[in-house]
Amino acid sequence: MAGVTDQLIRLIELAKKQDDSYLARLSELKEKHFQACRELSVDKIIPGLETDFAAIAEVLRAVRISKTCSEETLELIAGHGELWSAQIFQAHLQAIQADNSRFPRSRWLDARKVLVVRPGETGPVVDWEVSTSRLAAWLKTEEVPWVVITGYIASTPDGVATTMKRASW
């Protein structure tokens, strides 16, 4: 699934230019993820992915109409590649676990639920106190040896989805 974040950002750029090819590209991206699900026999997560893709299509439509995209909207859309990859991987692990009871159990964790960041001088800064507390609370309720957690994404103190940004160096 390499390059999905770049593809999502490209969809935003196309929508801002009112280039309707973003629709076909979004459809291709959706099919790529659905194909991975089918190949890994994890079709059960396709309805959730379908919901995400439909929501992104709506947001991109708003971007197209307004010819603009806020940083918050870009962050929301750009983080979905991580969400999808982690969900597909977790579903695959669950399938393995179902066939092999000795394989360790695992759970998927959306980092946005536990990782809180604030703007910093050079990029996002983790609020370690809040994040550690949230993670500890989540781990208490899950009690599994393995956790599949998304990378790159987090939330603001207000709960708004964001990313850890890309290094510019």
Secondary structure, 3 states (H helix, E strand, C coil): CCCHHHHHHHHHHHHHCCCCHHHHHHHHHHHHHHHHHHHCCCHHHHHHHHHHHHHHHHHHHHHHHHCCCCHHHHHHHHCHHHHHHHHHHHHHHHHHHHHCCCCCCEEEECHHHCCEEEECCCCEEECHHHHHHHHHHHHHHHCCCEEEECCCEEECCCCCEEECCCCCC
